[in-house]
Amino acid sequence: MHPEEITNIAYRKFLREGDYTVFAAWINGECSVVVNSMIYTLEEFYGETPTTDVEQAARDCVAELEQRR
């Protein structure tokens, strides 16, 4: 997935042991979080105990999407 090519997402790209992309998107009517190539529901993502910077990036993306609604 390339976040630059999808319009209904919010994403953050940063360097952390390589190129990292975190984004939130509406998938099947539900907000989901994608970290590189792994897709999570919000419940799954927060249940995985992500690292602080990845969690903050995901929260920022979800908040941005919520504002667009």
C-alpha positions in Angstrom: 0.0 0.0 0.0 1.2 3.5 -0.8 -0.4 6.1 1.4 0.4 8.9 -1.1 -2.0 7.3 -3.6 -5.0 7.0 -1.3 -7.1 10.0 -0.4 -9.1 8.9 2.6 -6.2 8.4 4.9 -3.9 10.3 7.3 -0.3 9.2 7.6 3.0 9.9 9.2 6.3 8.8 7.7 9.4 8.7 9.8 12.8 7.0 10.1 13.2 4.5 12.9 15.5 1.7 12.1 14.7 2.2 8.5 11.7 3.7 6.7 8.5 3.5 8.7 5.0 4.5 7.7 2.0 4.6 10.0 -1.4 5.5 8.7 -5.1 5.3 9.6 -7.7 4.7 7.0 -11.4 3.9 6.7 -11.6 0.3 5.7 -15.0 -1.4 5.4 -16.6 1.4 7.4 -14.1 1.0 10.3 -11.1 3.1 11.2 -8.0 0.9 10.9 -4.3 1.5 11.6 -1.6 0.3 9.1 2.0 0.0 10.2 4.1 -0.6 7.1 2.3 -3.7 5.7 0.3 -4.8 8.8 -3.3 -3.8 9.0 -5.0 -3.7 12.4 -8.4 -2.7 13.8 -8.1 0.0 16.5 -8.7 -2.7 19.1 -6.1 -5.0 17.7 -3.5 -2.2 17.4 -3.9 -0.9 20.9 -3.9 -4.5 22.3 -0.5 -5.1 20.7 1.2 -2.5 23.0 2.9 -0.5 20.2 6.1 1.5 20.8 5.5 5.0 22.0 6.4 6.8 18.7 4.3 4.4 16.6 1.3 4.7 19.0 1.5 8.5 18.9 1.7 8.6 15.1 -1.3 6.3 15.0 -3.3 8.5 17.5 -2.5 11.6 15.4 -3.6 9.9 12.2 -6.9 8.7 13.8 -7.6 12.1 15.2 -7.0 13.7 11.8 -9.4 11.3 10.2 -12.0 11.9 12.8 -11.8 15.6 12.1 -12.5 15.0 8.4 -15.8 13.2 9.2 
